[in-house]
């Protein structure tokens, strides 16, 4: 049977738009409250740690993507550099972590746009709408990502500006001890890392971008730099205007910045919905590409090694993912989904840093010290996540190990 192929049709700005769209929804609209619960006013230190981990991971991913421009991201890099088992563990961690991310994004979307009592149906509905968008082809995904990013950034900029110049000032900086000590700061960093993990979506575009060796590296660094600046502005603004106690109690803190202005509230709600939908769009597509790469190697059932003859999209995977998310959304809450997502994604990047560390001088673009720092911090943040997330993550990781070890001989 002929090898399934993806369409190589994306340029640099397409890849940057998909990466930014994958990050912004999670970062601005879903993690500030949980992070403030863990670290209080010291969540900015958690943001610095999370951004350091993200930068180390991004440079490792960019360096690896230049040498291995294929769909699958660290699943492929781990297999090529470290062996089949490390690659499999990276791929499985990515699939389970990003599936949890999709659930978190769908719940956050519903929290902003749906009336009370309708959050679950709306969350499930938006998953299926975006599964349909992804099934139309990757160029449609890139076009949608650009529109959603524009809408979301408009809402964020207007909310922050109004908050500083005319919004309610219900709090001030309160530079006290971290709520949970050093552990609380590290836990907030692990939760905030969830907000950066969208740049992995760019690395999975290896078979869909033009000139992948250059495009993927530039897109990852460019998208992450932009998002780092945005998160710093929003994080400082929320702490300055709301204070850590109010921030910790909010699931939609940006709405407080436009309180009393119904027009800006509508604009922000539309922007939030667009940002979260953009993140979910990129995540759904990224999972599909890694899932496809694993099916090609029979680490997942070979039935999934198939792309549509016209759109060149792994539509069987997209539909299956929609079914799985429907079930998950009926069972989980937002904080649990974020913690579980961070568990899987941090393990994924642990493998990425180790794999990048093993590359030879001809393919090295960044110092090895970055990979050592990235791997060490990934491990530290994993073990300091909420214990429920760690326990659940270990159980699902164990199921993946059992599947690969015990799978039928015909699938090996």
Residue pairs with C-beta under 8 A, 6 or more apart in sequence:
3 296
4 292
4 296
4 305
4 306
4 307
4 314
5 207
5 307
5 312
6 71
6 138
6 207
6 208
6 289
6 307
6 312
6 313
7 137
7 138
7 139
7 208
7 311
7 312
8 207
8 208
8 209
8 210
9 138
9 139
9 208
9 210
10 18
10 138
10 139
10 142
10 205
10 208
10 209
10 210
10 215
11 209
11 210
11 215
12 209
12 215
12 218
12 219
12 222
14 139
14 142
14 145
14 146
14 209
15 142
15 202
15 205
15 209
15 215
15 216
15 219
15 223
16 202
16 219
16 222
16 223
16 226
17 142
17 145
17 146
17 149
18 141
18 142
18 145
18 201
18 202
18 205
18 282
18 285
19 198
19 199
19 201
19 202
19 219
19 220
19 222
19 223
19 224
19 282
20 145
20 149
20 198
20 223
20 226
20 227
21 145
21 146
21 148
21 149
21 152
21 198
21 275
21 278
21 279
21 281
21 282
22 197
22 198
22 199
22 200
22 201
22 278
22 279
22 281
22 282
22 283
22 286
23 195
23 196
23 197
23 198
23 199
23 223
23 224
23 227
23 279
24 149
24 152
24 153
24 156
24 198
24 227
24 230
24 275
24 278
24 279
25 105
25 108
25 109
25 152
25 275
25 276
25 277
25 278
25 279
25 280
26 101
26 104
26 105
26 108
26 194
26 195
26 197
26 198
26 276
26 279
27 192
27 195
27 196
27 227
27 230
27 231
27 234
28 152
28 156
28 195
28 230
28 231
28 234
28 254
28 272
28 275
29 108
29 112
29 252
29 254
29 272
29 275
29 276
30 104
30 105
30 108
30 194
30 195
30 276
30 334
30 338
31 191
31 192
31 194
31 195
31 338
32 43
32 234
32 235
32 238
32 247
32 250
32 253
33 247
33 248
33 249
33 250
33 251
33 253
34 188
34 191
34 335
34 338
35 43
35 46
35 47
35 188
35 191
35 192
36 43
36 188
36 244
36 247
36 248
37 179
37 248
38 46
38 179
38 180
38 184
38 185
38 187
38 188
38 191
39 45
39 46
39 178
39 179
39 180
39 184
39 185
39 187
39 188
40 174
40 176
40 177
40 178
40 179
40 184
40 244
40 245
40 248
41 173
41 174
41 175
41 176
41 239
41 243
41 244
42 175
42 177
42 178
42 179
42 184
42 185
42 188
43 185
43 188
43 192
43 235
43 239
43 244
44 235
44 236
44 239
45 178
45 185
45 189
46 185
46 186
46 187
46 188
46 189
46 191
46 192
47 188
47 189
47 192
47 231
47 232
47 235
49 185
49 186
49 189
49 377
49 381
50 189
50 190
50 192
50 193
50 195
50 196
50 381
51 196
51 228
51 231
52 373
52 377
53 189
53 193
53 196
53 346
53 349
53 374
53 377
53 378
53 381
54 193
54 196
54 197
54 199
54 224
54 228
55 224
55 228
55 370
56 353
56 370
56 371
56 373
56 374
56 377
57 349
57 352
57 353
57 374
57 378
58 199
58 220
58 221
58 224
59 221
59 356
59 365
59 366
59 370
60 349
60 352
60 353
60 355
60 356
60 357
60 366
60 370
60 371
60 374
61 73
61 74
61 77
61 199
61 200
61 202
61 203
61 220
61 349
61 352
61 356
62 203
62 216
62 217
62 220
62 221
62 365
62 366
63 217
63 356
63 359
63 363
63 364
63 365
63 366
64 74
64 77
64 81
64 203
64 352
64 355
64 356
64 359
65 73
65 77
65 202
65 203
65 206
65 212
65 213
65 216
65 217
65 220
66 212
66 213
66 214
66 216
66 217
66 363
66 365
67 213
67 359
67 363
68 76
68 77
68 80
68 206
69 206
69 207
69 209
69 212
69 213
69 216
70 76
70 206
70 207
70 293
71 204
71 205
71 206
71 207
71 208
71 289
71 290
71 292
71 293
72 91
72 204
72 206
72 289
72 290
72 292
72 293
72 294
73 90
73 94
73 200
73 203
73 204
73 206
73 286
73 289
73 290
73 293
73 352
74 87
74 90
74 91
74 94
74 200
74 203
74 348
74 349
74 351
74 352
74 355
75 87
75 88
75 90
75 91
75 94
75 290
75 293
75 294
76 87
76 206
76 293
77 87
77 90
77 351
77 352
77 355
77 356
78 86
78 87
78 88
78 89
78 90
78 91
78 351
78 352
78 355
79 86
79 87
79 88
79 297
80 87
80 355
81 354
81 355
81 356
81 358
81 359
82 351
82 354
82 355
82 358
84 297
84 299
85 404
86 351
86 354
86 355
87 351
88 294
88 299
88 400
88 404
89 347
89 351
89 397
89 400
89 401
90 347
90 348
90 351
90 352
91 290
91 293
91 294
91 299
92 294
92 299
92 397
92 400
92 404
93 344
93 345
93 347
93 348
93 351
93 397
94 200
94 287
94 290
94 344
94 345
94 348
95 287
95 290
95 291
95 294
95 344
96 340
96 344
96 393
96 396
96 397
96 400
97 197
97 340
97 341
97 342
97 343
97 344
97 345
97 346
97 347
97 348
98 197
98 200
98 283
98 286
98 287
98 290
98 341
98 344
98 345
99 287
99 321
99 324
99 325
99 328
100 328
100 332
100 337
100 338
100 340
100 341
100 344
101 194
101 197
101 279
101 283
101 337
101 341
101 345
102 127
102 280
102 283
102 284
102 287
102 321
102 325
103 123
103 325
103 328
103 329
103 332
103 337
104 194
104 334
104 337
104 338
104 341
105 276
105 279
105 280
105 283
106 123
106 124
106 126
106 127
106 280
106 325
106 329
107 119
107 123
107 329
107 332
107 333
107 334
107 337
108 276
108 334
109 122
109 123
109 126
109 272
109 273
109 276
109 277
109 280
110 118
110 119
110 120
110 122
110 123
110 126
111 119
111 251
111 252
111 334
112 252
112 269
112 272
112 273
112 276
113 122
113 269
113 272
113 273
114 121
114 122
114 123
120 329
120 330
123 329
124 325
124 326
124 329
124 330
126 277
126 280
127 280
127 284
127 322
127 325
127 326
127 329
128 322
128 326
130 277
130 280
130 281
130 284
131 284
131 318
131 319
131 321
131 322
133 140
133 141
133 144
133 281
134 140
134 141
134 281
134 284
134 285
134 288
134 313
134 318
135 308
135 311
135 313
135 315
135 318
135 319
136 311
136 313
137 311
137 312
137 313
138 205
138 208
138 285
138 312
138 313
141 281
141 282
141 285
144 278
144 281
145 278
145 281
145 282
147 274
148 274
148 275
148 277
148 278
148 281
149 274
149 275
149 278
151 270
151 271
151 274
151 275
152 271
152 272
152 274
152 275
152 278
153 230
153 271
154 267
154 271
155 267
155 268
155 269
155 270
155 271
155 272
155 274
155 275
156 230
156 234
156 254
156 268
156 271
156 275
158 258
158 264
158 267
158 268
158 271
159 254
159 255
159 257
159 258
159 264
159 268
159 271
160 233
160 234
160 237
160 254
160 257
162 257
162 258
162 261
162 264
163 237
163 241
163 256
163 257
163 258
164 237
164 241
166 261
167 241
167 256
167 257
167 258
167 259
167 260
168 241
168 256
168 257
168 259
168 260
169 241
170 241
170 242
170 243
170 246
170 256
171 239
171 241
171 242
171 243
171 244
171 245
171 246
171 247
172 240
172 243
173 239
173 240
173 243
174 243
174 244
174 245
178 184
178 185
179 244
179 248
180 187
183 384
186 380
186 381
186 384
187 384
187 385
187 386
189 381
189 384
190 339
190 342
190 346
190 381
190 382
190 384
190 385
191 338
191 339
191 342
191 385
193 342
193 345
193 346
193 381
194 338
194 341
194 342
194 345
195 231
196 224
196 227
197 341
197 342
197 345
198 223
198 227
198 279
198 282
198 283
199 220
199 223
199 224
199 227
200 286
200 345
200 348
200 349
201 282
201 283
201 285
201 286
202 216
202 219
202 220
202 223
203 216
203 220
204 285
204 286
204 289
204 290
205 212
205 216
205 289
206 212
206 216
207 289
208 289
209 215
209 216
209 219
217 365
234 254
237 257
238 247
238 253
238 254
238 257
239 247
241 257
242 250
242 253
242 256
242 257
246 253
246 256
247 253
250 256
251 334
252 272
254 268
254 272
255 265
255 268
255 269
258 264
258 265
258 268
259 265
284 318
284 321
287 317
287 321
288 313
288 314
288 317
288 318
288 321
289 314
291 300
291 304
291 314
291 317
291 321
292 304
292 305
292 307
292 314
292 317
294 300
295 301
295 302
295 303
295 304
295 305
295 317
296 305
298 411
298 412
299 404
301 411
302 411
303 316
304 314
304 316
304 317
304 320
306 314
306 315
306 316
307 313
307 314
307 315
308 314
308 315
328 337
335 386
336 388
336 389
336 392
339 385
339 386
339 388
339 389
340 389
340 392
340 393
342 381
342 382
342 385
342 389
343 382
343 385
343 389
343 390
343 392
343 393
344 393
344 396
344 397
346 378
346 379
346 381
346 382
347 378
347 382
347 393
347 397
349 374
349 378
350 375
350 378
350 379
350 382
352 374
353 371
353 372
353 374
353 375
353 378
354 371
354 375
356 366
356 371
357 368
357 371
357 372
357 375
382 390
383 390
385 393
